[in-house]
Amino acid sequence: MIMGFTKPIEHFNLQRKKVITMNTLYVGIDVSSKSNVIYLMLPNGDKHSNFSVANSHEGSTQLVKRILSALTSHSLDTVLIGLEATSVYGDNLVYFLREDATLAPFNRKIHVLNPKQVKKFHDAYNDLPKNDYVDSFVIADCLRFGRINKEVYMGDYRYKALQNLTRARFFAVQNLVKEKQRFMNVLFKKYSTMTQEKVFSDTFSTTALAVYDEFESAEALANMDLHELTDFIIEKGKNRFPDPDAVAKAIQKAARSSYRLPKTVNDSVNQVLSISITSMKALESQIKECAVSLIFNITTASYSDAVVNVGYKEFNLILASSVRNCQFTFAATVFRSTSHADNSLRRFEILSILLFKHCLVMTLSSISAISSQLPCFDLCV
């Protein structure tokens, strides 16, 4: 009976939990950028020790030694380690605790707790002050109550890699959008009419950027010989414009109706536009690199199972075909029909749909076109 509600509990699970509880060391860690405050709690809730170590490799090594000493001195075989999710400050500590071989002989579990959960648990102790040592005690006691069933951090670090890449791409896209907005504001000063009328089908195409950057002023563009401007459009557009003469005329018309700037102001505007164009190209390059890395990480998430069940050559043949035709869903279906690793391949299929559900092109000849359509999903761990 818990707060007036009955909850059926199997006898086996109850006995198993009792055994685990009586042989467990609880480690509460309050993480910060410079130091970690530790509280070691014995199975009955008594305090073993409370100390602080640096949030570094050396400090984490000292922490593991103290945990090992507590486990061996009290003949315990299980250690539950808990810490709050505190920005990026706890990630390296979790990696260290997972990879360090010192605690490998013991039943080791690591939990990254939601700060809201810890706060609610802390509120139950209305007489406790608020400081780092108390927080580490609350985390350890929260673990002792056993309301946590699973480890938060998954064994496959590729999920964390996907989180890093998707976040990096998300912020790169945001910065690119902001840079384009600033660019359009400055462009209005040089070519006011070009920002008002649709002269180019793509305002940020290679040809458009060349026109914005390589001509000194709107007056110079307006007075340029039409045939020379047409040749310039053909060269920069790689002869892809169906009617370059019409484009050249539209550009000159927009240039003639644009404001004229004083030379000092015009020179500064040209410099700002040049800097902005360089920034946009750099951001687009970063987004492409993130897209390639995302594709690699997602397609290799089930690589091992697929290779074992389908075969190395067959896997790469299907993968290459799917990349070429931008049809990852079809590739995943083929995998499922030829493989027994149904669960992992279903995950592959779902991720493929998420990645390319807005993809409108049929090839990857232009990876920028693909990356501009990739949804910025986030994997929280």
Secondary structure as the mmCIF struct_conf table of DSSP 4:
data_model
#
loop_
_struct_conf.conf_type_id
_struct_conf.id
_struct_conf.beg_label_comp_id
_struct_conf.beg_label_asym_id
_struct_conf.beg_label_seq_id
_struct_conf.end_label_comp_id
_struct_conf.end_label_asym_id
_struct_conf.end_label_seq_id
STRN STRN1 ILE A 2 ILE A 2
TURN_TY1_P TURN_TY1_P1 MET A 3 GLY A 4
STRN STRN2 PHE A 5 PHE A 5
HELX_RH_AL_P HELX_RH_AL_P1 HIS A 11 MET A 22
TURN_TY1_P TURN_TY1_P2 ASN A 23 ASN A 23
STRN STRN3 THR A 24 VAL A 31
BEND BEND1 SER A 33 LYS A 34
STRN STRN4 SER A 35 MET A 41
TURN_TY1_P TURN_TY1_P3 PRO A 43 ASN A 44
BEND BEND2 GLY A 45 GLY A 45
STRN STRN5 LYS A 47 ALA A 54
BEND BEND3 ASN A 55 SER A 56
HELX_RH_AL_P HELX_RH_AL_P2 HIS A 57 SER A 73
TURN_TY1_P TURN_TY1_P4 HIS A 74 SER A 75
STRN STRN6 THR A 78 GLU A 84
TURN_TY1_P TURN_TY1_P5 SER A 87 GLY A 90
HELX_RH_AL_P HELX_RH_AL_P3 ASP A 91 GLU A 99
HELX_RH_3T_P HELX_RH_3T_P1 ALA A 101 LEU A 103
TURN_TY1_P TURN_TY1_P6 ALA A 104 PRO A 105
BEND BEND4 PHE A 106 PHE A 106
STRN STRN7 ASN A 107 LEU A 113
HELX_RH_AL_P HELX_RH_AL_P4 PRO A 115 ASP A 123
TURN_TY1_P TURN_TY1_P7 ALA A 124 ALA A 124
TURN_TY1_P TURN_TY1_P8 ASN A 126 ASP A 127
BEND BEND5 ASN A 131 ASN A 131
HELX_RH_AL_P HELX_RH_AL_P5 ASP A 132 ARG A 144
TURN_TY1_P TURN_TY1_P9 PHE A 145 GLY A 146
BEND BEND6 LYS A 150 LYS A 150
BEND BEND7 VAL A 152 TYR A 153
BEND BEND8 GLY A 155 GLY A 155
TURN_TY1_P TURN_TY1_P10 TYR A 157 TYR A 157
HELX_RH_AL_P HELX_RH_AL_P6 ARG A 158 LYS A 190
HELX_RH_AL_P HELX_RH_AL_P7 SER A 192 GLN A 196
BEND BEND9 GLU A 197 GLU A 197
BEND BEND10 PHE A 200 ASP A 202
TURN_TY1_P TURN_TY1_P11 THR A 203 PHE A 204
BEND BEND11 SER A 205 SER A 205
HELX_RH_AL_P HELX_RH_AL_P8 THR A 206 GLU A 214
BEND BEND12 PHE A 215 GLU A 216
HELX_RH_AL_P HELX_RH_AL_P9 ALA A 218 ALA A 222
TURN_TY1_P TURN_TY1_P12 ASN A 223 ASN A 223
BEND BEND13 MET A 224 MET A 224
HELX_RH_AL_P HELX_RH_AL_P10 LEU A 226 LYS A 236
TURN_TY1_P TURN_TY1_P13 GLY A 237 ASN A 239
BEND BEND14 PRO A 242 PRO A 242
HELX_RH_AL_P HELX_RH_AL_P11 PRO A 244 ARG A 256
TURN_TY1_P TURN_TY1_P14 SER A 257 SER A 257
BEND BEND15 SER A 258 SER A 258
HELX_LH_PP_P HELX_LH_PP_P1 TYR A 259 PRO A 262
HELX_RH_AL_P HELX_RH_AL_P12 LYS A 263 THR A 299
TURN_TY1_P TURN_TY1_P15 THR A 300 SER A 302
HELX_RH_AL_P HELX_RH_AL_P13 TYR A 303 VAL A 310
HELX_RH_AL_P HELX_RH_AL_P14 TYR A 312 ASN A 325
TURN_TY1_P TURN_TY1_P16 CYS A 326 CYS A 326
HELX_RH_AL_P HELX_RH_AL_P15 PHE A 328 THR A 338
BEND BEND16 HIS A 340 HIS A 340
HELX_RH_AL_P HELX_RH_AL_P16 ASP A 342 PHE A 356
TURN_TY1_P TURN_TY1_P17 LYS A 357 HIS A 358
BEND BEND17 MET A 362 THR A 363
BEND BEND18 SER A 365 SER A 365
HELX_RH_AL_P HELX_RH_AL_P17 ILE A 367 SER A 371
TURN_TY1_P TURN_TY1_P18 SER A 372 GLN A 373
#
